[in-house]
Amino acid sequence: MTDFTSADRIWRNARLATMDPSQPKPYGLLEKHALIVRDGRIRAVVPDAELPARIPNCVDVAGRLITPGLIDCHTHLIFGGNRAQEWERRLNGVSYQQISAEGGGINATVQATRQSSEAELMRLAEQRLQRLINEGVTTIEIKSGYGLDLENEEKMLRVAGLLAQQQPVEISRTLLAAHATPPEYKSRSDEYIALVCETILPALWQKGLFEAVDAFCENVGFSPAQTERVFLAARELGIPVKGHVEQLSSLGGAQLVSRYRGLSADHMEYLNAEGVDAMRASGTVAVLLPGAFYFLNETQKPPVELLRQQHVPMALATDYNPGTSPFASLHLAMNMACVKFGLTPEEAWAGVTRHAAQALGRQQTHGQLAAGFMADFIVWDAEHPVEMVYEPGRNPLYQRIFRGEVSV
């Protein structure tokens, strides 16, 4: 029998989708169970029958479904302006190359972000973040990458830190200064990478503004050699790495990330068997981003079956950004991953809980309903986890608990 104190809070009479792989049923489902929470963590998961008939600080959820809080492990949430009119022009037949030559594309977002004050970026980011919070997100990764100089990369990361202080959500901050070559370094990308490695990365790390380093290794981004320079600079400081790789071409980016034991390799549409083998050996998570695949009307799909066969964890994320995935909905990303990439609903749920936690280096504390894990969980007015995947326009969130406290 579990002992209780006045410091415990209990959610009882629940169907728990624990996402605990040690549980035998799909989704780690447990019927008629309770969560016991103390000091912001789950103290125990017990059958209702073990609870006294009367106990203080107890919430009866009347048979509702409880899942871990959702984790959005890849976003570009902080930026100025938007690119809606560019999208309209592209639909009307104007090429991306022409738009880019006229100052559009990522450089338009860089210019708008640089021109935006910290307060304005904060206001816009709060609105976007609130939409994700309302869907049940309790942990989110936010990248920099639209500043592309020391001052504005720092500004973006400071805003991400302020969001974490003011909102009931945990934020993982990632430095993505190696996102694109800024206009002032046009045709001098090697010089820009030197700035990233020698100035931006060490200066902002010293200030404690991020916890991982990302780079866009792609034929429209940076070469594998340039990306490796960034990873080497990160490794010298003991900083974990991750990579935007194999989205538009196969450059061996997954193998490169894996050589540095990266947390994740993201996008992965052109991932090959050698890359999958490397990721399996290194424990690197594959982060699938179906929003960009859909929005760009791509046809090359990630090798999901091969990732399954090699037991490479597959995470899912919104990739929320103004150019290729303007979707602040993790439910929609889950649906897209099932419809477009062929994931099962259970795989999609693992992708936004247990595997997303691993992609952020938080697999021991986040993404499951189990003793010792953070008390970040959602009570849904639903019977089964598939409901949130099946009907992304409907949000049956009943209660959102962050660190053991009801926040929505």
DRENKOLBA-880292 format. One record per residue (C-alpha): residue number from 0; z, y, x. Coordinates in steps of 0.25 Angstrom, whole numbers. Each point is the difference from the previous one (the first is absolute). Example, Ala and Ser with C-alpha at 12.3 -4.5 7.8 and 13.67 -1.06 7.14 Angstrom:
% DRENKOLBA-880292
atom n 0 c3 31 c2 -18 c1 49
atom n 1 c3 -2 c2 14 c1 6
This chain:
% DRENKOLBA-880292
atom n 0 c3 0 c2 0 c1 0
atom n 1 c3 -4 c2 14 c1 5
atom n 2 c3 11 c2 10 c1 2
atom n 3 c3 -2 c2 14 c1 -6
atom n 4 c3 6 c2 13 c1 3
atom n 5 c3 -2 c2 14 c1 -6
atom n 6 c3 -10 c2 3 c1 10
atom n 7 c3 -10 c2 -10 c1 -5
atom n 8 c3 -11 c2 3 c1 -10
atom n 9 c3 -6 c2 -11 c1 -8
atom n 10 c3 -13 c2 -2 c1 -7
atom n 11 c3 1 c2 -12 c1 -8
atom n 12 c3 -8 c2 -8 c1 -10
atom n 13 c3 -13 c2 2 c1 7
atom n 14 c3 -13 c2 -8 c1 4
atom n 15 c3 -1 c2 3 c1 15
atom n 16 c3 -13 c2 -1 c1 7
atom n 17 c3 7 c2 0 c1 14
atom n 18 c3 -12 c2 -2 c1 8
atom n 19 c3 8 c2 -8 c1 9
atom n 20 c3 -8 c2 -11 c1 6
atom n 21 c3 11 c2 -10 c1 1
atom n 22 c3 1 c2 0 c1 -15
atom n 23 c3 -9 c2 -12 c1 -6
atom n 24 c3 -6 c2 7 c1 -12
atom n 25 c3 -12 c2 10 c1 1
atom n 26 c3 5 c2 14 c1 2
atom n 27 c3 13 c2 -6 c1 4
atom n 28 c3 4 c2 1 c1 -15
atom n 29 c3 14 c2 -3 c1 -4
atom n 30 c3 4 c2 0 c1 -15
atom n 31 c3 13 c2 6 c1 -5
atom n 32 c3 5 c2 5 c1 13
atom n 33 c3 7 c2 12 c1 5
atom n 34 c3 0 c2 10 c1 12
atom n 35 c3 13 c2 5 c1 6
atom n 36 c3 -2 c2 13 c1 7
atom n 37 c3 10 c2 7 c1 10
atom n 38 c3 -2 c2 11 c1 9
atom n 39 c3 -15 c2 1 c1 -2
atom n 40 c3 -3 c2 -14 c1 3
atom n 41 c3 -1 c2 -13 c1 -8
atom n 42 c3 13 c2 -8 c1 2
atom n 43 c3 -4 c2 -12 c1 -7
atom n 44 c3 -10 c2 -7 c1 -10
atom n 45 c3 8 c2 -9 c1 -10
atom n 46 c3 -2 c2 -7 c1 -13
atom n 47 c3 5 c2 7 c1 -12
atom n 48 c3 9 c2 -12 c1 -3
atom n 49 c3 8 c2 4 c1 13
atom n 50 c3 4 c2 14 c1 -6
atom n 51 c3 13 c2 3 c1 -8
atom n 52 c3 -2 c2 3 c1 -14
atom n 53 c3 5 c2 14 c1 2
atom n 54 c3 -3 c2 7 c1 13
atom n 55 c3 0 c2 15 c1 3
atom n 56 c3 -13 c2 8 c1 5
atom n 57 c3 -9 c2 -11 c1 -6
atom n 58 c3 -14 c2 3 c1 -6
atom n 59 c3 -5 c2 -10 c1 -10
atom n 60 c3 -15 c2 1 c1 1
atom n 61 c3 -2 c2 -10 c1 -12
atom n 62 c3 -10 c2 -9 c1 7
atom n 63 c3 -9 c2 10 c1 6
atom n 64 c3 -7 c2 -3 c1 13
atom n 65 c3 5 c2 6 c1 13
atom n 66 c3 -9 c2 0 c1 13
atom n 67 c3 2 c2 6 c1 13
atom n 68 c3 -4 c2 15 c1 1
atom n 69 c3 -14 c2 2 c1 3
atom n 70 c3 -4 c2 3 c1 15
atom n 71 c3 -13 c2 9 c1 2
atom n 72 c3 -2 c2 -3 c1 15
atom n 73 c3 -13 c2 8 c1 3
atom n 74 c3 -2 c2 14 c1 -6
atom n 75 c3 -5 c2 14 c1 5
atom n 76 c3 9 c2 7 c1 -11
atom n 77 c3 1 c2 14 c1 7
atom n 78 c3 -12 c2 9 c1 1
atom n 79 c3 -6 c2 13 c1 -5
atom n 80 c3 -11 c2 2 c1 -10
atom n 81 c3 -8 c2 -11 c1 -6
atom n 82 c3 -14 c2 -6 c1 1
atom n 83 c3 -4 c2 -1 c1 -15
atom n 84 c3 -12 c2 9 c1 1
atom n 85 c3 -5 c2 -8 c1 12
atom n 86 c3 1 c2 -13 c1 -7
atom n 87 c3 -8 c2 7 c1 -12
atom n 88 c3 -11 c2 4 c1 10
atom n 89 c3 -1 c2 -14 c1 6
atom n 90 c3 -2 c2 -5 c1 -14
atom n 91 c3 -11 c2 10 c1 -2
atom n 92 c3 -7 c2 -6 c1 12
atom n 93 c3 4 c2 9 c1 12
atom n 94 c3 3 c2 -8 c1 12
atom n 95 c3 13 c2 -1 c1 7
atom n 96 c3 -7 c2 4 c1 13
atom n 97 c3 -4 c2 13 c1 -7
atom n 98 c3 13 c2 3 c1 -6
atom n 99 c3 7 c2 -2 c1 14
atom n 100 c3 -10 c2 9 c1 7
atom n 101 c3 4 c2 11 c1 -10
atom n 102 c3 14 c2 -2 c1 4
atom n 103 c3 4 c2 -10 c1 -10
atom n 104 c3 6 c2 -14 c1 1
atom n 105 c3 13 c2 -2 c1 8
atom n 106 c3 -2 c2 14 c1 7
atom n 107 c3 1 c2 7 c1 -14
atom n 108 c3 14 c2 -7 c1 -2
atom n 109 c3 4 c2 4 c1 14
atom n 110 c3 -3 c2 14 c1 -2
atom n 111 c3 7 c2 0 c1 -14
atom n 112 c3 12 c2 -6 c1 6
atom n 113 c3 1 c2 9 c1 12
atom n 114 c3 -1 c2 12 c1 -9
atom n 115 c3 11 c2 -5 c1 -10
atom n 116 c3 14 c2 4 c1 3
atom n 117 c3 11 c2 -11 c1 1
atom n 118 c3 5 c2 4 c1 -14
atom n 119 c3 -14 c2 -1 c1 -6
atom n 120 c3 -2 c2 -14 c1 6
atom n 121 c3 14 c2 -4 c1 -5
atom n 122 c3 -3 c2 4 c1 -14
atom n 123 c3 -13 c2 -8 c1 0
atom n 124 c3 6 c2 -12 c1 6
atom n 125 c3 12 c2 0 c1 -10
atom n 126 c3 -10 c2 -1 c1 -11
atom n 127 c3 -7 c2 -11 c1 6
atom n 128 c3 12 c2 -7 c1 4
atom n 129 c3 6 c2 1 c1 -14
atom n 130 c3 -11 c2 -8 c1 -6
atom n 131 c3 3 c2 -11 c1 9
atom n 132 c3 15 c2 0 c1 -2
atom n 133 c3 -3 c2 0 c1 -15
atom n 134 c3 -7 c2 -13 c1 2
atom n 135 c3 12 c2 -7 c1 8
atom n 136 c3 -3 c2 4 c1 14
atom n 137 c3 13 c2 0 c1 8
atom n 138 c3 -6 c2 0 c1 14
atom n 139 c3 -13 c2 7 c1 5
atom n 140 c3 -7 c2 2 c1 13
atom n 141 c3 -6 c2 14 c1 3
atom n 142 c3 -9 c2 3 c1 11
atom n 143 c3 -4 c2 13 c1 7
atom n 144 c3 -14 c2 1 c1 4
atom n 145 c3 -5 c2 13 c1 -7
atom n 146 c3 6 c2 10 c1 10
atom n 147 c3 -7 c2 -5 c1 13
atom n 148 c3 8 c2 9 c1 9
atom n 149 c3 14 c2 1 c1 4
atom n 150 c3 5 c2 10 c1 -10
atom n 151 c3 -7 c2 -5 c1 -12
atom n 152 c3 3 c2 -15 c1 3
atom n 153 c3 15 c2 4 c1 1
atom n 154 c3 -1 c2 8 c1 -13
atom n 155 c3 -5 c2 -12 c1 -7
atom n 156 c3 11 c2 -9 c1 5
atom n 157 c3 11 c2 10 c1 -3
atom n 158 c3 -5 c2 1 c1 -14
atom n 159 c3 1 c2 -15 c1 -1
atom n 160 c3 14 c2 0 c1 5
atom n 161 c3 4 c2 11 c1 -10
atom n 162 c3 -5 c2 -9 c1 -11
atom n 163 c3 9 c2 -11 c1 4
atom n 164 c3 12 c2 9 c1 0
atom n 165 c3 -3 c2 5 c1 -14
atom n 166 c3 -6 c2 -11 c1 -7
atom n 167 c3 6 c2 -14 c1 -3
atom n 168 c3 -10 c2 -8 c1 8
atom n 169 c3 0 c2 -5 c1 15
atom n 170 c3 -11 c2 6 c1 8
atom n 171 c3 -6 c2 -7 c1 12
atom n 172 c3 -7 c2 11 c1 8
atom n 173 c3 -13 c2 -4 c1 9
atom n 174 c3 -7 c2 9 c1 10
atom n 175 c3 -15 c2 -1 c1 -2
atom n 176 c3 -4 c2 11 c1 9
atom n 177 c3 -12 c2 -9 c1 4
atom n 178 c3 -6 c2 1 c1 -14
atom n 179 c3 -12 c2 8 c1 4
atom n 180 c3 -5 c2 10 c1 10
atom n 181 c3 3 c2 14 c1 -4
atom n 182 c3 -11 c2 10 c1 -1
atom n 183 c3 5 c2 8 c1 13
atom n 184 c3 -2 c2 -13 c1 8
atom n 185 c3 -14 c2 -3 c1 -6
atom n 186 c3 -7 c2 -9 c1 10
atom n 187 c3 12 c2 -1 c1 9
atom n 188 c3 8 c2 -12 c1 -7
atom n 189 c3 5 c2 -5 c1 14
atom n 190 c3 7 c2 14 c1 2
atom n 191 c3 6 c2 -1 c1 -14
atom n 192 c3 5 c2 -14 c1 3
atom n 193 c3 7 c2 5 c1 12
atom n 194 c3 6 c2 11 c1 -8
atom n 195 c3 6 c2 -10 c1 -9
atom n 196 c3 5 c2 -9 c1 11
atom n 197 c3 6 c2 10 c1 9
atom n 198 c3 5 c2 11 c1 -9
atom n 199 c3 0 c2 -3 c1 -15
atom n 200 c3 6 c2 -14 c1 0
atom n 201 c3 11 c2 2 c1 10
atom n 202 c3 4 c2 14 c1 -5
atom n 203 c3 1 c2 -5 c1 -15
atom n 204 c3 7 c2 -13 c1 4
atom n 205 c3 10 c2 8 c1 8
atom n 206 c3 3 c2 8 c1 -13
atom n 207 c3 2 c2 -13 c1 -8
atom n 208 c3 -11 c2 3 c1 -10
atom n 209 c3 -6 c2 -14 c1 -1
atom n 210 c3 2 c2 -14 c1 2
atom n 211 c3 -14 c2 -6 c1 3
atom n 212 c3 -13 c2 4 c1 5
atom n 213 c3 -13 c2 -3 c1 -7
atom n 214 c3 -15 c2 2 c1 4
atom n 215 c3 -13 c2 0 c1 -6
atom n 216 c3 -8 c2 -10 c1 8
atom n 217 c3 -14 c2 1 c1 -6
atom n 218 c3 -15 c2 4 c1 3
atom n 219 c3 3 c2 13 c1 -8
atom n 220 c3 14 c2 1 c1 7
atom n 221 c3 4 c2 -4 c1 14
atom n 222 c3 -5 c2 -11 c1 9
atom n 223 c3 9 c2 -12 c1 3
atom n 224 c3 2 c2 6 c1 14
atom n 225 c3 5 c2 13 c1 -5
atom n 226 c3 9 c2 -7 c1 -10
atom n 227 c3 6 c2 -8 c1 11
atom n 228 c3 3 c2 12 c1 7
atom n 229 c3 8 c2 5 c1 -12
atom n 230 c3 7 c2 -14 c1 -1
atom n 231 c3 3 c2 0 c1 15
atom n 232 c3 7 c2 14 c1 -1
atom n 233 c3 8 c2 -6 c1 -12
atom n 234 c3 4 c2 -12 c1 7
atom n 235 c3 5 c2 8 c1 12
atom n 236 c3 10 c2 7 c1 -10
atom n 237 c3 3 c2 -13 c1 -7
atom n 238 c3 -7 c2 4 c1 -13
atom n 239 c3 -5 c2 -10 c1 -10
atom n 240 c3 -15 c2 1 c1 -3
atom n 241 c3 -10 c2 -3 c1 -11
atom n 242 c3 -15 c2 2 c1 -2
atom n 243 c3 -10 c2 4 c1 -10
atom n 244 c3 -10 c2 -10 c1 4
atom n 245 c3 -13 c2 -8 c1 -4
atom n 246 c3 -2 c2 9 c1 -12
atom n 247 c3 -15 c2 3 c1 2
atom n 248 c3 -3 c2 -9 c1 12
atom n 249 c3 5 c2 -11 c1 9
atom n 250 c3 5 c2 6 c1 13
atom n 251 c3 11 c2 -9 c1 4
atom n 252 c3 11 c2 9 c1 -6
atom n 253 c3 8 c2 -11 c1 -6
atom n 254 c3 1 c2 -7 c1 14
atom n 255 c3 3 c2 13 c1 7
atom n 256 c3 12 c2 3 c1 -10
atom n 257 c3 4 c2 -15 c1 2
atom n 258 c3 1 c2 1 c1 15
atom n 259 c3 10 c2 11 c1 -2
atom n 260 c3 7 c2 -8 c1 -11
atom n 261 c3 -3 c2 11 c1 -10
atom n 262 c3 8 c2 0 c1 -13
atom n 263 c3 -13 c2 0 c1 -8
atom n 264 c3 -15 c2 1 c1 0
atom n 265 c3 -5 c2 7 c1 -12
atom n 266 c3 -13 c2 0 c1 -8
atom n 267 c3 -6 c2 -13 c1 6
atom n 268 c3 -13 c2 -1 c1 -8
atom n 269 c3 -8 c2 -4 c1 13
atom n 270 c3 11 c2 -8 c1 6
atom n 271 c3 -5 c2 -13 c1 6
atom n 272 c3 6 c2 -14 c1 4
atom n 273 c3 4 c2 5 c1 14
atom n 274 c3 8 c2 12 c1 -6
atom n 275 c3 7 c2 -9 c1 -10
atom n 276 c3 4 c2 -10 c1 11
atom n 277 c3 5 c2 12 c1 8
atom n 278 c3 8 c2 5 c1 -11
atom n 279 c3 6 c2 -13 c1 -3
atom n 280 c3 5 c2 -2 c1 14
atom n 281 c3 6 c2 14 c1 1
atom n 282 c3 6 c2 1 c1 -14
atom n 283 c3 -8 c2 12 c1 -4
atom n 284 c3 -1 c2 2 c1 -15
atom n 285 c3 -14 c2 2 c1 -7
atom n 286 c3 1 c2 13 c1 -9
atom n 287 c3 -10 c2 -1 c1 -10
atom n 288 c3 -5 c2 14 c1 -6
atom n 289 c3 -8 c2 -3 c1 -13
atom n 290 c3 0 c2 14 c1 -4
atom n 291 c3 -9 c2 5 c1 11
atom n 292 c3 -9 c2 -12 c1 -2
atom n 293 c3 -2 c2 3 c1 -14
atom n 294 c3 -2 c2 15 c1 1
atom n 295 c3 -10 c2 -1 c1 11
atom n 296 c3 -7 c2 -11 c1 -8
atom n 297 c3 0 c2 -10 c1 12
atom n 298 c3 -5 c2 -14 c1 -1
atom n 299 c3 6 c2 -6 c1 13
atom n 300 c3 14 c2 -7 c1 -4
atom n 301 c3 11 c2 -3 c1 9
atom n 302 c3 1 c2 -15 c1 3
atom n 303 c3 11 c2 -3 c1 -9
atom n 304 c3 -2 c2 -15 c1 0
atom n 305 c3 0 c2 -1 c1 15
atom n 306 c3 13 c2 9 c1 1
atom n 307 c3 6 c2 -10 c1 -10
atom n 308 c3 -4 c2 -12 c1 8
atom n 309 c3 6 c2 6 c1 13
atom n 310 c3 13 c2 4 c1 -8
atom n 311 c3 -2 c2 15 c1 4
atom n 312 c3 9 c2 8 c1 -9
atom n 313 c3 -8 c2 9 c1 -9
atom n 314 c3 6 c2 14 c1 -5
atom n 315 c3 -6 c2 9 c1 -10
atom n 316 c3 0 c2 16 c1 0
atom n 317 c3 -6 c2 11 c1 -7
atom n 318 c3 -6 c2 7 c1 12
atom n 319 c3 2 c2 13 c1 -8
atom n 320 c3 -9 c2 10 c1 6
atom n 321 c3 -9 c2 11 c1 -4
atom n 322 c3 -13 c2 -5 c1 5
atom n 323 c3 -1 c2 -15 c1 -2
atom n 324 c3 12 c2 -5 c1 -9
atom n 325 c3 5 c2 11 c1 -9
atom n 326 c3 9 c2 -10 c1 -8
atom n 327 c3 15 c2 3 c1 -1
atom n 328 c3 2 c2 -14 c1 -7
atom n 329 c3 5 c2 -12 c1 7
atom n 330 c3 -2 c2 -8 c1 -13
atom n 331 c3 -15 c2 4 c1 0
atom n 332 c3 -1 c2 -5 c1 15
atom n 333 c3 7 c2 -13 c1 -4
atom n 334 c3 -11 c2 -2 c1 -12
atom n 335 c3 -11 c2 4 c1 9
atom n 336 c3 4 c2 -10 c1 11
atom n 337 c3 0 c2 -11 c1 -10
atom n 338 c3 -13 c2 4 c1 -7
atom n 339 c3 -8 c2 4 c1 13
atom n 340 c3 6 c2 -8 c1 11
atom n 341 c3 5 c2 -13 c1 -8
atom n 342 c3 15 c2 1 c1 3
atom n 343 c3 9 c2 -7 c1 -10
atom n 344 c3 10 c2 8 c1 -7
atom n 345 c3 11 c2 -6 c1 7
atom n 346 c3 -7 c2 3 c1 13
atom n 347 c3 -2 c2 15 c1 -5
atom n 348 c3 15 c2 0 c1 -2
atom n 349 c3 3 c2 -5 c1 13
atom n 350 c3 -9 c2 10 c1 6
atom n 351 c3 8 c2 12 c1 -6
atom n 352 c3 14 c2 -6 c1 3
atom n 353 c3 3 c2 -10 c1 11
atom n 354 c3 -13 c2 1 c1 8
atom n 355 c3 0 c2 15 c1 -2
atom n 356 c3 14 c2 0 c1 6
atom n 357 c3 -5 c2 -8 c1 12
atom n 358 c3 -12 c2 10 c1 2
atom n 359 c3 11 c2 11 c1 2
atom n 360 c3 9 c2 -8 c1 9
atom n 361 c3 10 c2 -2 c1 -12
atom n 362 c3 -1 c2 -14 c1 -3
atom n 363 c3 15 c2 -3 c1 2
atom n 364 c3 5 c2 11 c1 -10
atom n 365 c3 -11 c2 3 c1 -10
atom n 366 c3 -9 c2 -7 c1 -10
atom n 367 c3 8 c2 -11 c1 -5
atom n 368 c3 12 c2 -2 c1 -10
atom n 369 c3 10 c2 -7 c1 9
atom n 370 c3 13 c2 2 c1 6
atom n 371 c3 0 c2 10 c1 11
atom n 372 c3 -12 c2 7 c1 -4
atom n 373 c3 -1 c2 15 c1 -5
atom n 374 c3 4 c2 2 c1 -14
atom n 375 c3 -14 c2 6 c1 -4
atom n 376 c3 -5 c2 -7 c1 -12
atom n 377 c3 -7 c2 2 c1 -13
atom n 378 c3 4 c2 -4 c1 -14
atom n 379 c3 -13 c2 -2 c1 -9
atom n 380 c3 -1 c2 -1 c1 -15
atom n 381 c3 -9 c2 -12 c1 3
atom n 382 c3 1 c2 -15 c1 0
atom n 383 c3 -8 c2 -4 c1 12
atom n 384 c3 -5 c2 7 c1 13
atom n 385 c3 -15 c2 -2 c1 -3
atom n 386 c3 1 c2 11 c1 -11
atom n 387 c3 1 c2 11 c1 10
atom n 388 c3 -13 c2 -5 c1 7
atom n 389 c3 -7 c2 -4 c1 -13
atom n 390 c3 1 c2 14 c1 -7
atom n 391 c3 1 c2 11 c1 11
atom n 392 c3 -1 c2 11 c1 -10
atom n 393 c3 13 c2 -4 c1 -7
atom n 394 c3 13 c2 2 c1 7
atom n 395 c3 12 c2 -8 c1 -6
atom n 396 c3 10 c2 5 c1 10
atom n 397 c3 14 c2 0 c1 -6
atom n 398 c3 9 c2 4 c1 11
atom n 399 c3 -2 c2 3 c1 15
atom n 400 c3 11 c2 -3 c1 9
atom n 401 c3 0 c2 6 c1 14
atom n 402 c3 12 c2 -3 c1 10
atom n 403 c3 7 c2 -6 c1 -12
atom n 404 c3 -1 c2 13 c1 -8
atom n 405 c3 -8 c2 2 c1 -13
atom n 406 c3 -11 c2 11 c1 4
atom n 407 c3 -10 c2 -2 c1 -12
